[in-house]
Amino acid sequence: TRTCEPNAGWTELVWQWKLEADVPSVTVGTRTFAPVKATVGYGEASEYDLPADATQAEIQGVVDGVPEGSVIVLADGSYPFASSLSVARPVTLRGSGSANCVIYATAKFNNLLKLNHAAALVEGVTISNAESNVAWNWNAAGVRIDAGTLSHSRVTRCNGNSNNLAGGISVHGSEGRVTHCLVDNNIATFSGGQGGGVFLNAGTLDNSLIVGNQAQSGGG
């Protein structure tokens, strides 16, 4: 508290505010995932570290449940998925690198990974062993991007095994981007298959290596 006398002249008062927000834990089933820091400063992203034994349901639940702008860090390891992993919110899902963090399919379905938000980011992972056998508008076995970014990742050994399917990646929205990725050894050789590696219907592909892919039309 500061007291100013009537004749003391002008006094400049400077107020400094430190804005912080509490970061909630996320509970999926019987397991609770706490943030790395319980509070974050204004403009600072909250972070959640997921262990190597995190299940498909737990990873999806954390992606869906963390505050917007959060960073979810996957521990090094291999993560089996029996259906799509969907990132349709402004969050980041991050692995330490494509050699260390692998998301792989254990069943046949379209889109092992789906991105559908302009601020969604998946980076530092490998997407592999996906096989799709349901024909639908050049979906990909591996990754479908309607909006969002796949960065510094690898997509490999994905098979679009039905009509009009891509193998590795399909990008369909103007806000979709693939950057600094390796896309290799994917196939789309069934009737009408296009884009063994990448089917770029819209969006951006840059600074990436597309190699060793096959398709009935447009092998790269």
C-alpha positions in Angstrom: 0.0 0.0 0.0 1.3 3.5 -0.8 -0.1 6.7 0.6 0.3 10.0 -1.3 0.0 13.3 0.4 -2.2 15.9 -1.2 0.7 18.2 -2.0 3.3 15.6 -2.9 2.9 16.0 -6.6 2.3 13.3 -9.2 3.4 9.7 -8.4 3.7 7.0 -11.1 2.4 3.7 -10.0 3.3 0.6 -12.0 1.3 -2.6 -11.5 2.8 -5.9 -12.7 0.5 -8.9 -13.1 1.7 -12.5 -13.4 -1.1 -14.5 -15.0 -1.0 -18.2 -14.4 -3.5 -21.0 -15.0 -4.0 -24.3 -13.3 -3.5 -27.3 -15.6 -5.9 -30.1 -15.1 -5.1 -33.8 -15.0 -6.8 -36.1 -17.5 -8.4 -39.3 -16.4 -9.0 -42.1 -19.0 -10.6 -45.2 -17.5 -8.9 -46.0 -14.3 -5.7 -44.1 -15.1 -4.9 -40.4 -14.5 -2.3 -38.4 -16.4 -1.0 -35.4 -14.6 0.6 -32.4 -16.4 4.3 -31.9 -16.2 3.7 -28.6 -14.4 0.6 -27.9 -12.3 0.4 -24.3 -13.4 1.6 -22.5 -16.6 2.2 -18.9 -17.3 0.2 -16.8 -19.8 0.9 -18.1 -23.3 2.8 -21.1 -22.1 1.7 -24.6 -23.4 0.9 -27.3 -20.9 2.7 -30.6 -21.3 1.7 -34.2 -20.6 4.2 -37.1 -20.8 2.7 -40.4 -21.7 4.5 -43.6 -20.7 5.5 -46.4 -23.1 2.7 -48.6 -21.8 -0.1 -46.1 -22.7 -2.9 -47.9 -24.5 -4.7 -46.7 -27.7 -7.7 -45.6 -25.6 -5.5 -43.7 -23.2 -3.6 -41.9 -25.9 -6.9 -40.9 -27.7 -8.4 -39.9 -24.4 -5.5 -37.6 -23.5 -5.6 -36.1 -27.0 -9.3 -35.4 -26.6 -9.1 -34.2 -23.0 -6.1 -31.9 -22.5 -6.5 -28.1 -22.7 -6.1 -26.6 -26.2 -2.6 -25.8 -27.1 -1.2 -28.6 -25.0 1.9 -30.7 -26.0 1.5 -34.5 -25.5 4.9 -36.3 -25.4 5.0 -40.0 -26.2 7.7 -42.0 -24.6 10.0 -44.1 -26.9 8.3 -47.3 -27.8 5.8 -49.0 -30.1 2.0 -48.3 -29.8 -0.5 -50.8 -31.4 -3.8 -49.4 -32.7 -6.8 -51.4 -33.8 -8.6 -48.3 -35.1 -7.8 -44.7 -36.1 -6.0 -42.2 -33.9 -7.8 -38.9 -34.5 -6.2 -35.5 -33.7 -9.0 -33.0 -34.4 -8.1 -30.3 -31.8 -5.3 -27.7 -31.5 -2.8 -29.9 -29.7 0.6 -31.4 -30.5 1.4 -35.1 -30.3 5.1 -35.5 -30.2 7.5 -38.4 -30.3 11.3 -38.2 -29.8 11.9 -39.2 -33.4 10.7 -41.6 -36.1 13.3 -44.2 -35.1 12.2 -44.3 -31.5 8.4 -43.8 -31.5 6.2 -46.1 -33.7 2.4 -46.1 -34.1 1.4 -49.3 -36.0 -1.9 -50.9 -37.0 -3.1 -54.3 -35.8 -6.2 -54.5 -38.0 -7.5 -53.4 -41.4 -9.2 -49.9 -41.4 -8.9 -46.5 -43.1 -6.5 -43.9 -41.8 -4.3 -45.1 -39.0 -3.8 -41.4 -38.2 -6.3 -38.6 -39.0 -5.6 -34.9 -38.6 -8.5 -32.5 -38.9 -7.7 -29.1 -37.2 -5.5 -26.4 -38.6 -3.5 -26.2 -35.4 -3.2 -30.0 -34.9 0.5 -31.1 -35.1 1.9 -34.6 -35.0 5.7 -34.9 -35.1 8.6 -37.2 -34.5 6.7 -40.6 -35.0 6.6 -43.4 -37.4 3.2 -44.5 -38.8 3.4 -48.1 -40.1 1.8 -51.4 -41.1 -1.6 -49.9 -41.9 -3.8 -51.7 -44.4 -7.1 -50.3 -45.6 -9.6 -52.4 -47.5 -12.6 -50.0 -47.6 -12.9 -47.9 -50.7 -13.7 -44.3 -50.1 -12.5 -41.1 -51.9 -8.8 -41.7 -51.9 -8.5 -42.2 -48.2 -5.1 -43.5 -47.2 -4.2 -46.5 -45.2 -1.6 -44.6 -43.3 -2.5 -40.9 -42.7 -5.4 -38.7 -43.8 -5.0 -34.9 -43.4 -7.9 -32.6 -43.8 -6.2 -29.9 -41.8 -3.1 -29.9 -39.6 0.5 -30.8 -40.0 2.6 -34.0 -40.0 6.2 -33.1 -39.4 9.6 -34.8 -39.0 7.9 -38.3 -39.2 8.0 -41.4 -41.3 5.1 -43.2 -43.0 6.0 -46.7 -44.1 4.6 -50.1 -45.1 1.0 -48.9 -45.5 -1.2 -50.6 -48.1 -4.3 -49.1 -49.7 -5.9 -52.4 -50.6 -9.2 -51.4 -52.3 -10.6 -49.2 -55.0 -9.6 -45.5 -55.0 -7.3 -45.7 -52.0 -3.9 -44.1 -51.3 -1.2 -45.9 -49.6 0.9 -43.7 -47.2 -0.7 -40.2 -46.9 -3.7 -38.4 -48.4 -4.0 -34.6 -48.0 -7.5 -33.1 -48.8 -7.7 -29.7 -47.2 -5.9 -26.4 -48.0 -4.7 -26.3 -44.4 -3.1 -29.7 -44.5 0.7 -30.0 -44.6 3.4 -32.7 -44.8 6.8 -31.4 -44.0 10.3 -32.9 -43.3 8.9 -36.4 -43.6 10.1 -39.7 -45.0 7.4 -41.6 -46.9 8.6 -45.0 -48.1 7.6 -48.5 -49.2 3.8 -47.8 -49.3 1.5 -49.2 -51.9 -1.8 -48.5 -53.6 -1.9 -51.0 -56.4 -5.6 -52.1 -56.3 -8.0 -50.8 -58.9 -7.9 -47.0 -59.1 -5.2 -46.7 -56.5 -3.4 -43.4 -56.6 -0.6 -42.0 -54.6 1.3 -44.9 -53.3 3.3 -42.5 -51.1 1.3 -39.3 -51.1 -2.0 -38.4 -52.7 -2.0 -34.6 -52.6 -5.5 -33.4 -53.4 -4.9 -30.1 -51.7 -2.5 -28.6 -49.1 1.3 -28.6 -49.0 4.1 -31.1 -49.2 7.6 -29.8 -48.7 11.1 -30.8 -47.6 10.2 -34.5 -47.6 11.7 -37.7 -49.2 9.1 -39.8 -51.1 10.8 -43.1 -52.2 10.1 -46.7 -53.0 6.3 -46.4 -53.2 4.0 -48.1 -55.7 0.5 -47.3 -57.1 -1.6 -48.2 -60.1 -1.5 -44.5 -61.0 0.9 -42.0 -59.4 3.4 -44.2 -57.5 5.0 -41.3 -55.6 
